[in-house]
Amino acid sequence: MNVRIAAAAYAVPPDDDAVEAVLERERTRVVTALSPLSPESRRKAVEGLGLNRVRICGDKQLYDLVLEAASKAIAEAGITAQDINLILDYSTWSSESWSSGSSQGLSFAHKLSADLGAETSMILSFKVGGCAGLHVAIKTALGWMTIDESIKTVLLVTGDAAPQGNRSLLPITIHGDAGSAGILRRDGTEGPTLLGVEAMTLGRLHNAITMVRTNGHLDIVVDAVCMEREVTPIYFLNMLVVVNKVLAASSLSLKDIDHFIYSNISRRDREGFCKMVGLPKGSLPATPMAEYGHTFASDLVINYVNMRREGLIRPGQLLLFSSAGIGFTWGVTLARA
């Protein structure tokens, strides 16, 4: 089955905030999260961020961003909304953010299908994988396309905005708001061809990052001790497992990859990824990470779109998208431009 990434787009809100201001405003949250760690670990968590500012939803809300990104992707793919057979929403923190409680926890993909004019499309949504959700979404879309030949065009969307007072996710990152979209097309002629997708989840680490409700308010809780003692020691080991698996299926190796597209979690994390794949420190393409913050699963779309805008991707080159997130989940997608 020939499936291509026919288009990709993202949208970020115009409003932003300084990371220093976020850390000061959420000082109690930061201190509570980091208190179980050693002074050295606390220092590294802050100094290794590499983030200056984050984008925040203000007048432009999260749903507006997702609608904007989806509309851009549809236009880029040269299709109409009526061509979309399936809309798959893989947002993590979306439903409480876009509708002041009227959504009742439902995916905004239902409203999106109506507003786009794609009302006959099938709607799917899940909150699995966090930052690695793109890979799970692509793998799910490929499954539907395999068993149902009538599904030829799939719209993938995600949008995440930090709940109030939850922008700091130390010792990991600082959350920025964004929406993104991608179009997958069967038997298309434009865009990178998907060669393989792999994902794995370790459920025993599901409490590393969770969302809890306290007095009607949602909070993202990061278990710093679990992250340091259980996740970090195996983080890149498991990433390498899924990377090698997807490469082996196509009889390729790391040296064959032309472009690595990785998350914008922190400078420290990106340096760790470089070390894992054998790249010199700082050799990953520049991204808007310092000004956007970590936008969860939109990171990969943002970085891919920016690389295309800058003319870095040439026909025939191999692209490896990699990320990991809550669950705890690791995922990779291999494509040829």
HELIX and SHEET records of a PDB file:
HELIX    1   1 VAL A   19  ARG A   25  1                                   7    
HELIX    2   2 ARG A   27  LEU A   34  1                                   8    
HELIX    3   3 PRO A   39  GLU A   47  1                                   9    
HELIX    4   4 LEU A   62  ALA A   77  1                                  16    
HELIX    5   5 ALA A   81  ASP A   83  5                                   3    
HELIX    6   6 SER A   95  TRP A   98  1                                   4    
HELIX    7   7 ALA A  109  LEU A  116  1                                   8    
HELIX    8   8 GLY A  130  ALA A  132  5                                   3    
HELIX    9   9 GLY A  133  ILE A  147  1                                  15    
HELIX   10  10 GLY A  203  LEU A  205  5                                   3    
HELIX   11  11 ALA A  224  CYS A  226  1                                   3    
HELIX   12  12 MET A  227  VAL A  231  3                                   5    
HELIX   13  13 THR A  232  ALA A  249  1                                  18    
HELIX   14  14 LEU A  254  ASP A  256  5                                   3    
HELIX   15  15 ARG A  267  VAL A  277  1                                  11    
HELIX   16  16 MET A  289  TYR A  292  1                                   4    
HELIX   17  17 SER A  298  ARG A  309  1                                  12    
SHEET    1   A 5 VAL A   3  ALA A  11  0                                        
SHEET    2   A 5 ALA A 178  ARG A 186 -1                                        
SHEET    3   A 5 THR A 153  ASP A 160 -1                                        
SHEET    4   A 5 LEU A  86  ASP A  89  1                                        
SHEET    5   A 5 MET A 122  SER A 125  1                                        
SHEET    1   B 2 ASP A  16  ALA A  18  0                                        
SHEET    2   B 2 ARG A  53  ARG A  55 -1                                        
SHEET    1   C 2 SER A 168  LEU A 169  0                                        
SHEET    2   C 2 THR A 173  ILE A 174 -1                                        
SHEET    1   D 4 THR A 193  THR A 201  0                                        
SHEET    2   D 4 THR A 329  ARG A 336 -1                                        
SHEET    3   D 4 LEU A 318  GLY A 325 -1                                        
SHEET    4   D 4 HIS A 259  TYR A 262  1                                        
SHEET    1   E 2 ILE A 209  THR A 214  0                                        
SHEET    2   E 2 HIS A 217  VAL A 222 -1                                        
END                                                                             
